[in-house]
Amino acid sequence: MTDIGGVEASPARPAKGGRLSFLSPDRLFRSAGVRFGVIYAGLFGISALALAAFLWWSTAGLLERQTDAAIETDWQGLLERFDDGGMLGLIEAIRQRVDANVNDDAIYLLAGPDMRPIAGNIDQWPRRVTVDVESTELLIERAGVKGLAKVHKYDLVGGFHLLIGRDIEARSQLSHMLADAMLWAAGIAVALGSVGAWAVRGLFRVTIADVSATASAISAGDLTRRVQVTGQGDEFDMLAETINDMLDRISRLMDGVRQVSNAIAHDLRTPITRARARLEDAALHATSEADLRAAIDRAQADLDDIVAVFQALLRISEIEAGARRSAFASDDLAPLLRDLAELYDAAAEEKGLVLEQQVPAVLPVFGDRDMIQQAVANLLDNALKFSPPGGVVRLSASAGRDAVTVAVADGGPGIPQDSMARATERFYRGEQARNTPGSGLGLSLVQAVATLHGGVLRLEDNHPGLRAVLRLPSTEAKPAG
């Protein structure tokens, strides 16, 4: 079995619709969908518990704090009466408060050193309230009715003891109601979290099933299969678009490999066959050492052409792989262009052409000097090769704010508009170039250099002829994909 994105899929191609088999229990929690679902349920549960805790604090907790505050206020008032009127004043104050307690929730008991009641509204000192206990909750019977109360014990001078409390039976009932509500809320949170977790897992299953089905189809050789995009613009659509872009690029690369393989087989068959025929003819018919040497020289020239083709291919592959970016540096392109113009001026004169140049004093560029030189040299080679005698080849350059533009224009046959897009493909040769020397790799190399530098190669109609425009960054820039 294979596991794609945490969702188990069968090694065989999925059934129609991209459905995946159910996970076995022992691998259930290895599923990404299950893990995300559990995380969702956990976050939902934690949120519900936090809300319940806040409600508890804001209700039962608030009532408890109010009870403590009321007891403390009573104590401060009775202590003042004790300080002012002594024991008799305290007894009178307790009686007044018992009589004035309309809600019948206040508890008072003044006891002597022997714990016998002196004043208050309960009959005896609670056994649970000892010397060591200052505050507690306990059942207290008043008028024959038992109820839960919270009491505080205070010690007075002379060995007297004062018990002040509040009936908290209603608060207790409210606490039980809140506890029951929290239990129900916890159960509902678990149920909703489980449903949400299952929904999240189902969403993952559907999405990953489509990705898995597409991957299986690609593995089986169907390079036209793509991941479905729902159009919702969510993260799954972004993932699907990224995968589809990757598959499109792989498909283009595979087409390029096939085209290059076919072109290599086609372009190399002729010189190899020609070299073999010459050597065979020399072996059968040569009558002197000079004839044999001439045949060998011609065959060697054909083989040198083949080697040059492979060297150009290796050079393009090296450039496309970015192996030379370590040599990038800031440089001035103007002297390089002027040197190339001077170098190719002699070749232009031999063909009866005029090479014009228009290069500014400074052309700041960021890149590999040798690569740029080779790219511009290829453009000049093509311009001189296809320009008719008496024509003009123009080398011009200009510097913008963030880029340098180098243009080579000729007056040759040019490239038809419907072939412009294919002109930079390896081994592509238009109808006008069928009878000219070359392998069809010159513009491919220029395109590879431009891409590596994060620049652009643009081919334009020169009316007549071709104008090749190479645009390179003047400062460090990220290369194009």
Solvent accessible surface area in square Angstrom, and as a share of the most:
residue,aa,sasa,rsa
1,M,131,0.58
2,T,67,0.39
3,D,69,0.36
4,I,55,0.28
5,G,51,0.49
6,G,11,0.11
7,V,1,0.01
8,E,11,0.05
9,A,2,0.01
10,S,47,0.30
11,P,94,0.59
12,A,66,0.51
13,R,138,0.50
14,P,23,0.14
15,A,73,0.57
16,K,197,0.83
17,G,75,0.72
18,G,5,0.05
19,R,193,0.70
20,L,16,0.08
21,S,57,0.36
22,F,161,0.67
23,L,22,0.11
24,S,45,0.29
25,P,121,0.76
26,D,120,0.62
27,R,49,0.18
28,L,54,0.27
29,F,136,0.57
30,R,145,0.53
31,S,1,0.01
32,A,9,0.07
33,G,1,0.01
34,V,12,0.07
35,R,111,0.40
36,F,104,0.43
37,G,0,0.00
38,V,78,0.45
39,I,99,0.50
40,Y,90,0.34
41,A,29,0.22
42,G,34,0.33
43,L,113,0.56
44,F,71,0.30
45,G,21,0.20
46,I,114,0.58
47,S,68,0.44
48,A,27,0.21
49,L,106,0.53
50,A,61,0.47
51,L,110,0.55
52,A,9,0.07
53,A,56,0.44
54,F,118,0.49
55,L,87,0.43
56,W,95,0.33
57,W,148,0.52
58,S,36,0.23
59,T,47,0.27
60,A,6,0.05
61,G,13,0.12
62,L,78,0.39
63,L,58,0.29
64,E,68,0.31
65,R,100,0.37
66,Q,96,0.43
67,T,17,0.10
68,D,47,0.24
69,A,58,0.45
70,A,35,0.27
71,I,0,0.00
72,E,79,0.35
73,T,95,0.55
74,D,13,0.07
75,W,32,0.11
76,Q,83,0.37
77,G,17,0.17
78,L,0,0.00
79,L,53,0.26
80,E,109,0.49
81,R,90,0.33
82,F,29,0.12
83,D,101,0.52
84,D,124,0.64
85,G,43,0.41
86,G,29,0.28
87,M,46,0.21
88,L,147,0.73
89,G,14,0.13
90,L,1,0.00
91,I,23,0.12
92,E,78,0.35
93,A,1,0.01
94,I,0,0.00
95,R,138,0.50
96,Q,86,0.38
97,R,71,0.26
98,V,45,0.26
99,D,122,0.63
100,A,75,0.58
101,N,33,0.17
102,V,141,0.81
103,N,122,0.63
104,D,90,0.47
105,D,48,0.25
106,A,5,0.04
107,I,1,0.01
108,Y,6,0.02
109,L,1,0.00
110,L,0,0.00
111,A,0,0.00
112,G,4,0.04
113,P,85,0.54
114,D,92,0.48
115,M,61,0.27
116,R,175,0.64
117,P,60,0.38
118,I,71,0.36
119,A,10,0.08
120,G,34,0.32
121,N,39,0.20
122,I,12,0.06
123,D,126,0.66
124,Q,131,0.58
125,W,23,0.08
126,P,16,0.10
127,R,227,0.83
128,R,146,0.53
129,V,5,0.03
130,T,67,0.39
131,V,119,0.69
132,D,133,0.69
133,V,43,0.25
134,E,125,0.56
135,S,51,0.33
136,T,25,0.15
137,E,64,0.29
138,L,9,0.05
139,L,121,0.60
140,I,13,0.06
141,E,91,0.41
142,R,38,0.14
143,A,110,0.86
144,G,61,0.59
145,V,105,0.60
146,K,140,0.59
147,G,14,0.13
148,L,39,0.19
149,A,1,0.01
150,K,20,0.08
151,V,1,0.00
152,H,34,0.15
153,K,16,0.07
154,Y,33,0.13
155,D,91,0.47
156,L,18,0.09
157,V,112,0.64
158,G,63,0.61
159,G,33,0.32
160,F,49,0.20
161,H,30,0.14
162,L,1,0.00
163,L,0,0.00
164,I,0,0.00
165,G,0,0.00
166,R,37,0.14
167,D,46,0.24
168,I,4,0.02
169,E,66,0.30
170,A,79,0.61
171,R,34,0.12
172,S,17,0.11
173,Q,106,0.47
174,L,60,0.30
175,S,22,0.14
176,H,119,0.53
177,M,130,0.58
178,L,31,0.16
179,A,40,0.31
180,D,79,0.41
181,A,55,0.43
182,M,58,0.26
183,L,129,0.64
184,W,186,0.65
185,A,45,0.35
186,A,36,0.28
187,G,42,0.41
188,I,97,0.49
189,A,9,0.07
190,V,104,0.60
191,A,56,0.43
192,L,95,0.47
193,G,1,0.01
194,S,62,0.40
195,V,103,0.59
196,G,12,0.11
197,A,18,0.14
198,W,157,0.55
199,A,62,0.48
200,V,38,0.22
201,R,12,0.04
202,G,26,0.25
203,L,92,0.46
204,F,35,0.14
205,R,41,0.15
206,V,108,0.62
207,T,24,0.14
208,I,17,0.09
209,A,8,0.07
210,D,29,0.15
211,V,22,0.13
212,S,1,0.01
213,A,6,0.04
214,T,2,0.01
215,A,44,0.34
216,S,25,0.16
217,A,0,0.00
218,I,36,0.18
219,S,101,0.65
220,A,76,0.59
221,G,56,0.54
222,D,52,0.27
223,L,49,0.24
224,T,115,0.67
225,R,76,0.28
226,R,67,0.24
227,V,8,0.04
228,Q,141,0.63
229,V,67,0.38
230,T,98,0.57
231,G,65,0.62
232,Q,142,0.63
233,G,59,0.57
234,D,46,0.24
235,E,131,0.59
236,F,50,0.21
237,D,4,0.02
238,M,120,0.54
239,L,77,0.38
240,A,4,0.03
241,E,87,0.39
242,T,88,0.51
243,I,30,0.15
244,N,22,0.11
245,D,90,0.47
246,M,100,0.45
247,L,14,0.07
248,D,51,0.26
249,R,118,0.43
250,I,67,0.34
251,S,25,0.16
252,R,147,0.54
253,L,98,0.49
254,M,80,0.36
255,D,54,0.28
256,G,26,0.25
257,V,89,0.51
258,R,118,0.43
259,Q,86,0.38
260,V,25,0.15
261,S,59,0.38
262,N,103,0.53
263,A,19,0.14
264,I,39,0.20
265,A,66,0.52
266,H,110,0.49
267,D,41,0.21
268,L,13,0.06
269,R,151,0.55
270,T,75,0.43
271,P,15,0.10
272,I,86,0.44
273,T,79,0.46
274,R,91,0.33
275,A,5,0.04
276,R,161,0.59
277,A,53,0.41
278,R,75,0.27
279,L,77,0.38
280,E,82,0.37
281,D,77,0.40
282,A,10,0.08
283,A,81,0.63
284,L,128,0.63
285,H,123,0.55
286,A,33,0.26
287,T,127,0.74
288,S,52,0.33
289,E,122,0.55
290,A,71,0.55
291,D,65,0.34
292,L,78,0.39
293,R,146,0.53
294,A,40,0.31
295,A,2,0.02
296,I,94,0.48
297,D,77,0.40
298,R,114,0.42
299,A,3,0.02
300,Q,101,0.45
301,A,54,0.42
302,D,8,0.04
303,L,85,0.42
304,D,78,0.40
305,D,82,0.43
306,I,16,0.08
307,V,78,0.45
308,A,54,0.42
309,V,17,0.09
310,F,88,0.37
311,Q,114,0.51
312,A,26,0.20
313,L,15,0.07
314,L,127,0.63
315,R,46,0.17
316,I,1,0.00
317,S,53,0.34
318,E,65,0.29
319,I,0,0.00
320,E,101,0.45
321,A,83,0.64
322,G,23,0.22
323,A,68,0.53
324,R,64,0.23
325,R,72,0.26
326,S,111,0.72
327,A,54,0.42
328,F,23,0.10
329,A,55,0.42
330,S,92,0.59
331,D,51,0.26
332,D,44,0.23
333,L,3,0.01
334,A,0,0.00
335,P,53,0.34
336,L,4,0.02
337,L,0,0.00
338,R,88,0.32
339,D,87,0.45
340,L,4,0.02
341,A,4,0.03
342,E,131,0.59
343,L,122,0.61
344,Y,28,0.11
345,D,52,0.27
346,A,60,0.46
347,A,40,0.31
348,A,0,0.00
349,E,120,0.54
350,E,152,0.68
351,K,88,0.37
352,G,41,0.39
353,L,7,0.03
354,V,80,0.46
355,L,21,0.10
356,E,72,0.32
357,Q,89,0.40
358,Q,136,0.60
359,V,28,0.16
360,P,48,0.30
361,A,81,0.63
362,V,92,0.53
363,L,0,0.00
364,P,64,0.40
365,V,3,0.02
366,F,29,0.12
367,G,5,0.04
368,D,4,0.02
369,R,94,0.34
370,D,83,0.43
371,M,0,0.00
372,I,1,0.01
373,Q,74,0.33
374,Q,62,0.28
375,A,0,0.00
376,V,0,0.00
377,A,17,0.13
378,N,28,0.14
379,L,6,0.03
380,L,0,0.00
381,D,63,0.33
382,N,33,0.17
383,A,2,0.02
384,L,10,0.05
385,K,71,0.30
386,F,54,0.23
387,S,6,0.04
388,P,66,0.41
389,P,118,0.74
390,G,63,0.61
391,G,15,0.14
392,V,42,0.24
393,V,0,0.00
394,R,120,0.44
395,L,1,0.00
396,S,31,0.20
397,A,14,0.11
398,S,62,0.40
399,A,53,0.41
400,G,51,0.49
401,R,237,0.87
402,D,79,0.41
403,A,7,0.06
404,V,0,0.00
405,T,31,0.18
406,V,0,0.00
407,A,3,0.02
408,V,5,0.03
409,A,10,0.08
410,D,12,0.06
411,G,26,0.25
412,G,6,0.06
413,P,77,0.48
414,G,15,0.14
415,I,39,0.20
416,P,57,0.36
417,Q,125,0.56
418,D,124,0.64
419,S,18,0.12
420,M,27,0.12
421,A,94,0.73
422,R,117,0.43
423,A,7,0.06
424,T,32,0.19
425,E,56,0.25
426,R,61,0.22
427,F,14,0.06
428,Y,48,0.18
429,R,35,0.13
430,G,20,0.19
431,E,136,0.61
432,Q,78,0.35
433,A,12,0.10
434,R,136,0.50
435,N,151,0.77
436,T,35,0.20
437,P,109,0.69
438,G,53,0.51
439,S,27,0.18
440,G,20,0.19
441,L,7,0.03
442,G,24,0.23
443,L,21,0.11
444,S,7,0.05
445,L,5,0.03
446,V,0,0.00
447,Q,58,0.26
448,A,5,0.04
449,V,0,0.00
450,A,0,0.00
451,T,48,0.28
452,L,13,0.06
453,H,2,0.01
454,G,26,0.25
455,G,10,0.10
456,V,80,0.46
457,L,17,0.08
458,R,108,0.39
459,L,28,0.14
460,E,52,0.23
461,D,59,0.30
462,N,47,0.24
463,H,148,0.66
464,P,95,0.60
465,G,4,0.04
466,L,22,0.11
467,R,79,0.29
468,A,6,0.05
469,V,1,0.01
470,L,0,0.00
471,R,104,0.38
472,L,1,0.01
473,P,13,0.08
474,S,15,0.09
475,T,88,0.51
476,E,127,0.57
477,A,39,0.30
478,K,185,0.78
479,P,40,0.25
480,A,61,0.47
481,G,92,0.88
